[in-house]
Amino acid sequence: MNIEVDNEILASVIDAQFGIKSQLSSNIEKANFKQTIFFPQDNLKSNTFNSVPLDTYGIINKSKLFTREPITGEQISYLINDNGYNVKDNNPDIKIETTDYKIFYRFEINEIQHKYCSSIFTNLKFKKINIVFPNSSTIHFFSENISLLKKYIKKIANKKIQESDLIKIKVPTSLSIYYSKNNNTKEITIKNKSYLGICFEIVNLLSLNTLDTKNTYNSSNNNNYYINILFFNFYNFFPKFISLFIFKFLLRFNKSYIFSNQVLEINNNFNKQNNFFSNIIDDNQYPSYLSKGTFFPNLKLSNKKHIYEILKDDDTYILSNKYKIKNIKNFIFLSDGSDKNSYQIGKSSYDYLNLDKCYYITDNHGLITTVDIVDNIGIINHEDIDSKYSDNKQSSIDNFYATGYEPSLPKLKLPKIWPFKSKTQ
């Protein structure tokens, strides 16, 4: 398959995601520097990249390290791409064009010793900075704000730089995907703000949309975004001890893996519609760390394959081997022990998915479309089953049928103060 792109970041993403060497459009301005992108580790298909897994993140508050935490959500790989891509003028099967982009700046410092290997630091302001420590003697800085970039380079490395020292990167924020076979076109918009967040969103949207000619997938913020953004915008106005207290509260309130993904901007939900919002009531009801619109982990199975390799159709049920399903064709049974009728996964993965209580339905991309509790498995029409309320009061309310009732506005009873009696002298 021939894929043509007009941006070398897109070429790197296609290469890492599908193992396809893209051709560059003839009007591209080729960069003379290595491409460095952030990538979900589960999605990495190519082994031609220098990949650094990042395991901790830090938040910088007023030029000081506010806190450093483990990355408990989706593992992040930092890819350094030395691969070259050719400029061709063929008729590609798929053509991806950048219709809008954002300018970022990168600066690299080598031969500087530090203790933050495999970490990424960020701040929480609107114009974020990403500081990556790929090894024990290298630091990479990313930001769209030059003055902010200079400030942190001075603080961390005690080095003054000029704008001419920076590497200028054009990062796509709006894409058009053209298919030559059916003349179909998709319009994709990137909503994240930081370099890390934009890279992650591009990877996920291209993995969903590029080879799927029928459906258009879009992204939206999850329900934690609007809670946390208030703190992110105003935390610098608070004293440090109060900021730290609020931070720890949000960390526990939202669950640590959700909050870390929110800070790093890898928290998007995805769906075939324009907007997708997970129902927070449902999320609290079902004891799962994963929600609709997120990706099921690409687990390594007992047959040395990964679960994405056996996802063939939409509506694949993934559940524990302890349960059985009727009238379902596509299903994957998982277990934490040896069982000939299921795929074995690690005990920690089994516990993380909480398969004793939950099951999942995914599409062929691994995107979760349903999370439910196993007690409900096999139930198609909820109206066909008896109500099982434990609350008698609620049950009586739901079974209440009003007959002969005519709705009307309430009648107010006014105090009887009429008629007025005048005072006589």
N, C-alpha and C positions, 0 to 999 in steps of 0.2 A: 504494500500500500504506500502510495506517495502522498506525503503531507507537506504543504508549503506554508511557511510562516514568515512574518516580516519583523521578527524580534528574536534575538538570540536567547533571551530568557525563556520564551515559548519553546524554542528548539531544545533547550536543556530539559524543560519539563516533559516534552513529548518523548525525548530520548530516555529519561529516567523512568517514566511511567510505563511506556509501551515497548521500549527497546527499539524504537524506530528512529533512524537518522533522518531528520527533516531536511528539506531543501529550503534554502533562503531565497526570498523573492529578489529579483534583480535590482529593485530600487532601495534595498536596505543599505544602511550605513554601518559597515562591519566595525565592531569594537576590537581594539587591540589589547584586551585584558581578559583574564580568566573570569568566567561566570561563576558566581557564588549564590546559591539559592537555598532556602529552607524547604524541607520536604518531609511529609509523613513517612516514618520508617516502614510501616506496613505496605506502603504503595510502591516502594523502590523495587523495580524489576531489573535494572541494569547494574552490572558490577564494574563498569568502566569509569565510575566516578570515585574520587577521593571522598569518602563519607565519614563524617564525625558525628556520632550520636551524642546529643546534649542531654544531660541528666539532671541539672539543677538550673533554676532561674533566680535572679535577684532583682529587687526593686530599688532604684536609686532615688533617694529623697534629699533634695537640696544638695546635690553633689556628694552625698554620703550614702553608703550602702544601708538602706533602710531595713531590709530583711533578705535572707537567702533561703529558698525552699526547694525541695525536690520536685521535679516535674512528675506529677502523679497521673496525668492524663495521657494523651496520645504522645508517644515518643517522637522527638524531633530529630531529624538528621540534617546536618549542615553539609551541603554538597559543594565541592570545588571541582569545576568542570574544565578539563584541559582538552576536551574533544573539539575538533573543528568541524564546521558544517559548510557545505559547498553551495555556491550560488548557481541555480539552474533556472532555465526558462522552459520547463516542460508543462504539460497539462496535468496538474495534480488531482488526485481523487478528492482530497480535502484541502481547502485553503482557509487559513486563519489570518485575519487582518486586525490590526490594532486601530480602533477608532478613537481612542482617547488614552492618555497615559499620564503618569505622575513622575516627576523628576526626583530621584534620590541621589545621595552622595555617599561614597564609600572611601574610607581611609584605612590603610593597613600599617600596623607597627610590628616589626619583627625584632628578634633578639632582645626581648624584654621579659625578664623572669617574673612570674606571678603564680598565685596559688589557686586560680579559678578555672583550671582546665576543664573543658567540656561543659561550660556554663554559658548562659546568656543573661545579660542584664538589660533592664528597660526602665523607663520612667512611666508615670501614669498620666501625663499631660496629653492634650489632643495631638500635638506634634511629637510623636514618640521617637525615642532613639533606641536602637538595638546595638548592643555591644557584645560581640561573640569572642570567646576564648577557645579556639579550636585545639590548641595544644598549650604546653606550659611556657612557651616563649613567643606567642603570637596573639595579637588583639586586632579584631576587625570592627570598625565603627560604621553604622548606617543611620542616616537621617535625611529627611527632606529639608531640614532647617540648618543652614550653614553655621549660623552663630551658635546654635545649640551643640552642633558637632564640635566646633572649636573649643567650646567651654569644657566639654567632657574629655576631649583629648588633652587639654591643658591640665585638668584636674587629675586624670589617671596616669598620664605618661609624662606630664610636665614638659610638653612640647608645643611650641607655637607653629601653626601652619598657615599657609596661604590658600586661597581658593583654587589656585592652579595646581596645588598638590592633591586635590580631591579627584576621585574617579566619578564621572557623571553617568548615572544609570537611568534609562527610560523604562519604567515598569508599566505594563499594560493595566489599565483599569476598566476598559470597555473593549469587547471583542465581537467580531462578526465571523461566524463559521459558515463556509459555503461548501455544499456537496455537489460534485459534478454530475453524479448519476441521476439524482431526482431534482436538481436545481433548488434544493431546500436551503434555507438560510436561518441561522439562529443568532440572536443577539444576547450577549452575556455581559452583565455588569458586575464589577468587583466592588464590594462595599467596605472592606477593611481599610485601615488607615496606615498601619505600620508596615515596614518592609517584610517582616516575618509574616504578618497577617495576610498581606496581599499575596505572597508566595504560596501560602497554604491554600487560600481560596482559589487561586488560579489552578493549582494542582488538582483539587477536588472537582472543580467545575469542568476542567478539560477531561478528567478521567470519566466523568459522567456523560458529557455531551459529545465528545469527539467521535467515538465509534458508534454512538446511538443516534441513528438518523431520524427516528420517530419522535422521541420525547425531548422536550427542552427542560433541563433542570436549572433551578435558580436557588439562591441562598437567602437566608434571613438571619437576623440576630436571635439568640435564644432568650428565654424569659428572664435570665439573670442580668442581661445587658443593662436594662433600664434601672435596676437597683444599684448595680456597681458603678455605673457611669457617674452618678452623683458624687460618690466618694472619690472616684478617680479625678474629677474636675476640681474638687475643693479640699483635698486632703492637705495640700501645701499650706493652707491657711490655718491649720490646726497645729498646736504644739506637738512635738514628736511623740510624747507619751500618749496623747489622745489619739493621734493617727495610728499608732501601733495597736492601741486597744480596739479601734474600729476595724482595723485590718484583721486582727485575730477573730473578732466577732464574725465578720463576713466570711472568713476562711472556714469557720465551723458552721455558720448558718447555711451557706451555699454548698457545703461539702468541698473538701480541699481540691479534689481533681477538677471540679467545675470551676472553682475560683481561679486555679492556675491557668486553665484553658482560657478563661475570660481575660486575665491579665495579658496573656501572650497572643490574644486574638486568633485562637484556633478553635473558636467555640461555635462556628456557624452551623445552622440547621440547613438541610437540603431537601428539596421536594420537586415534584414535577409541576407544581403550581407556582404562581408568582411569589406567593408568601406562604410561610409555614410557621405556625407557632405551636409549640408543644403545650398541651394543657397541663398547667402546674398542679391541678387537683389530681389528674390521672398519674402524673409523675410521682406524687407523694403516696398515692394509693398502691402503686406497684413497686415492690421492693427491688428495683433494678438500678444499677449505676448508669445504664444507657437509656436513651429516650428516642422517640420517633424523630426521624430527620438526621440522625447521626449514623456513623458507619459501624457495623459489627466488626470486632477485632479479627484480623486475618490470622487466626490461630493455626499453629502447626499441629497437624493431626498424626495419629499413630502410624499411618502409611507413608509418612515423610512428605506428604503434600500439605498445602495450606488450604484453608476452608474456601477461599475465593476461587480456587481451581475447580471445585466441584459444584459451584453455584451456576446452574445452567438456565434456570427460568425464574421469572418473577414469582412471588408468593411461595418462597421456600420456607418451610417451618424448621426452626432449629430449637431442639429441646433435649432434655435429659433422657437417657435410655430407660429410666424408671417409669416412663409414661408411654402410653400407646395412643395413636390417633386413628380414627376411622374416616374413610372417604377422603383422605388426603393423599395425593400422588407424590408431591415433592416434599421430602422431609430429610433432615439430617439428625441422627441421634448422637449425642455426645455423652461421654462418661469419664470419670476420673480413675477408672480401673480397667483391667483387661476384660473385654467383652466382644465376642465375635460379631454381634449385631450392631455395633456402634463404633464410633471413632473415639479413641482415647486422647484426652487433653490433660494438661497439667492440673494438679489439685488447686493451685492458686487461681488459674484461669476459670476452673469450674466454680470456685467460690466467688470470684469476681462477678461472674455472670449470674450468680444465684440461681442456678438451674434447678435446684430443688423446689423453687417457688415460681420461677418465671419461664416463659418461652418467648421466642422472637419469630417474626416473619420478616424476611428481607427480599429485596429484588435481586436481579442478577449482578448488580454492582456491589452488593453487600450493604446497601442502604436499608436501614431498619424502617419498615412501614408500620409495624405493630409491635407493641410490648404488652404482654398480658400475663395474668397469673394462671398457673396450670389448672386451678379449679374451674376456670372458664373454658378450658380447651374443648373443642368440638361443638361449642354453642354458636350457632349461626344467627338465630333469631331470638333475641332476649324475650320477646313477647310470648314465646311458646313454653317458657319454663315458669315454674312457680316462684313467687317472690319469697326470699329467705331473709326477711328482716329480723334482726335481733332487738330492734327498738320498737316496742308495741305502739308507742305514740306515733312514730313515723309511719308505721304500717296502717294505723287507723286513718291518718291523714291521706295517704295514698289511695286507700279504698273508699274514701268518702265521695259519694255522688249526690249532687244537689239537684233537686227537682222542684220545679215551680218557683225558681229563684229569679228575681228581676233586679239587675244591678241598678243602683241609684246612688247619688251623692249623699253623704251623711247630712242629716239635718242638725243644724246648730241650735242649741237652746240658749237664747239670749236672756239675760236677767230682766225681770219686769220692772222697768224704771219709768214707764210711761203711765199716765200723763204727768208732766211736771206740775208741781204745785208751787205757786209763787208765795214768797213770804209776805205776810201782811204786817203792817206796822201796828 
